C-alpha cells in the first residue's frame, strides 16, 4: 500500500510532467530585428515560427533589452498560412535606451519542437536568439537588416538545397553571413547540436548569404543558425562591425520523390538613377508541375518608387516581369539584393529554386565639364549633380587623353586608365576646382586631362564625367634641363636651360623682362644669376659638389617695366639625376632619383671602359639597373642619361640630362638564394625525405646546408644536421619520429647565410604494438620483452605490468621496455603465467597543432620459460 504522502508526491510528479508536455514541441524558428524611431528610441520586432498543433502557445514573450531591463511583450499577430502545422507569431515593442553603447537583446522560450534530427532531445531544449544593437554618435542612425525570406524551408534527400535569408539593410550597410551553433539554455551553444549531414557539404556563403546543402542524407526536421553582421565604413575609423541579427531556422527534408524547378540564370546589373530597369525571369519544372515565381528584396521595400514583380503560375514554366523606375533616392554604394523563388505545387515536398540578383543604382555623371587656364593653374568647372543627395565631387587627372567610357557597373575612375584622384570638394553646389598641382604650379607645355565624379554620404561614387582637357598658356618660361656636366666634390658643374614664353600678354606685361635662375638651398631658394633678354635661356653653374648631392632649380620670370616691377610667375622645379650604387656579389645595383615636370621615356646607363671613356651598357624605363657578371674587388664607374620630352613640339626634343658619375666595387655580401623545399611523406611507405632545388645562378660559392627542426606544436627550432652545399635531399633514417617542422639555411664561402626557407611540416605516423608472450630463460632467444619493431613517432610511455592479484611487477617509461622477466628488472624472476598491463603511449600527434597525443593500450603478457 502506498503511503498518503507518497501518493501526493506521485500526483504532483504527474502534474509537472503534463505541464512540461504542454510547453514542449513548440518553437521551430525565429529572429529579432529593430528600427530606429528617434534618438535612442527603437522599435523591436520578434518573429517566431511555432508548431500549431502544440498545446503550448505564447500570447506574450519575456524579452531582455540588453541594458539590464526586461519586458513582457504582447503578440500582435498570428499567421496560420505559413505551412503544415506552422504558425507565424509577431511581437512588437518600443524601448528607449539609456545612451550610447552596445546592447545584446534576446529572448529565451521553452521549448523547441521535438524530433529535430540534429538536436537530439530538442523537446527539452529552450529556443534562444539574440540581436546586437550599437548606438554611437559616429553612426547617426542604425537599423538592423530586415530578413525578407521566411526561416522555414523544405528540401529533399539527395537534392541540392539552397536558402537565402534575403537580408535588406535600409541604411545601405554591407552585410556578411556566418554559421553558428543553435543556442539554448542561458544562451549557450546546444551541446548535442551537430551540423546537418550532407553527401558533399553544408555551407553558408559569407558574401551572398546563400545557404547551400549539397545534399541532405536523411529526411526529418533540421535546425541551423546564422549571424548576419552589419558593416559600415566610418570616416577616420574604417570598416566597423555595427551589430548583427541571429536567425535560427528550420529545414524539413522529405523523401526524394520530386525535383525542384530551375530558374534561368540572371546576371547582376547596374542602372543609372532616373532610368528604368526591366527584365523577365523564367522558371521551368523538370517534372512538369505548376511553378509559382515570387520575388523579395530591397527594391520592393524602398520608401519611394518601389519595384514591382508580376508573375502568373504556369506549367511546366512560369514567367515573371520585373520593373523598377529608379530615382536619385535609390543611389547607394551597396547593391540591392533581389531573391527570385520558383516553387512547384507538388503536395509534399514543395521544392524550390532560388536565384539571387544584385542591382546597383549609380548616380549620374556630372555634366558639361570645362578646364580654363589661369596663370600656372587650370580652373575646372561642371554642372551641379542631377541628384540632390550628392554631397561633393572627386577630381581625377592624368597627362594626355585616355578616352575612358565607363561600362554599366564601372563607377568612379579606375586606376588602369592612369587617372589619379588629385582632390575633392564638399557640397552639392561646389562645382569648381583649381588645379595648381598642390601649390607647385602646372607645367605650361603639358596637356592635362580630367574627369569628375559625384560622391554620396555612404561613399558611393557616380559614373565619371566626360574626359575634358586643358593646357596652360605659354606666358611663362618652361624648364628643360638640369644636366650634370662635371662631377666633382668642389668644382662640379650643372647645365640649366629653359624655353622662353611664347604667348605673352603685352598689355598686362609690357616688359622689359627678367629671368632669375634659382637653386634650392638649406634655407630656401637662392638666386644664382639673372638675365634681362628673353633669348638668354641657358646657364652652366660651377663650384658645386655634384659628386655628393643633387641640385634643384627653377626660373622666376619678372616684368621690369619702370615703376611697375612684379613677378609674373616661375617655372616648375627640376632636379638633377642623382645616382646611387649598392655593390653586390659580382654586380652593382644602380638606382637614381629625380623630380622633373617633363616625361622621361627611358634612361641609358653608361659605364667607364677606359679612363674618361664611357660606353652605353643598357637601357631601362625604370629608375634602377643591375650591372652583373662583374669581378669582385674591381672598381666600376657609371653615369645615367635620361631621354625625355614635353608634348609641346615648340620645346627642345629630346630633353637629355645626365647624372653625376659614381663608382663602386662589387663585393660578396649576398646570401645564397632561398631554395624551395618539398617533402616525401607516406605513412604506408618506409622512410621520409626532404628535397630542395638550388638556383644555379646562386650556387657558385655555396658551402653548407643546415637543417633545422622543431617538435610538433613547438616554435623552438634547433639545428639537426649540417651537410655539403652540393646536397639537395635528405633521407631520414631509424625509428625516431620525423614528425614536426623543418627549414634550411644555406651558407656560402664568404659566410653569408640565407634567410630560412619556408617551413615544411611532416605529420606523425604513430606505430606501437606490444607482443603477448616472451620467454626469459637466458637462451638468447626472446629473452627480453620489448615492443614489436620497428615502432615510430613515440615520445615515451608509461607501462605498468601487474600479476593476476593486482600487484605491480614491472614499470617503465622507456619505449624500448627491455623487461628481463624479473621484478623491476633487478629482483627475483617472476613465475611463469599470465600478467596484465596498462600502457599509456605518448605519441607525436598526427595534427601538427598538438605536440603529444596519449593512447592507452591494455592486454596480457604470457611469461613462458622453456622447460628442462
Secondary structure, DSSP 8 states (H G I E B T S, - for coil): ---HHHHHHHHHHHHHHHHHHHHSS-EEEEEEEEEEEETTEEEEEEEEEEETTSS---SEEEEE-SSS-EEEEEEEEEEEEEETTEEEEEEEEEEE-SSSEEEEEEEEES-B-TTBTTBTTGGGS-EEEEEEEEE-TTTS-----EE-S-SEEEEETTS-EEEE--EE-TT--EEEEEEE--B-GGG-B-TTB----EEEEEEE-TTT-EEEEEEESS-EEEEEEEEEEEEEEETTTEEEEEEEEEEEEEEEEE-S-----EE-----EEEETTSEEEEEEEEE-TT---EEEEEEEGGGT-SSS--EEEEE-BSSEEEEEEEEE--GGG--SS-EEEEEEEEE--SS---EEEEEEEEEEE-----S-EEEEETTEEEEE----S-TT--EEEEEEEES-------TT--S--GGGT-EEEEEEESTT--EEEE-TTTT---TT--EEEEEEEE-TTS-B------EEE---S-S-EEEEEEEEE--SSSEEEEEEEE--S---TTT----EEEEEEEEETTEEEEEEEE-STT--EEEEEEE-TTT---EEEEEEEEEETTEEEEEEE---EE-BEEEEEEETTEEEEEEE---SSEEEEEEEEEEEETTEEEEEEEESSSEEEEES--TT-EEEEEEEEEEE-S-TTS-SSEEEEB--EEEE----------EEEEE--TTSS--EEEEE--GGG-TTEEEEEEEEE-TT----EEEEEEETT--EEE--SSS---EEEEEEEEETT--B------EEE----B----SEE--SSSSSS-SB---S--BSEEEEEEEEE-TTS-EEEEE--TT--B-SBGGGTS-B--SEEEEEEEEEEEE-SSTT-SEEEEEEEEEEEE-----
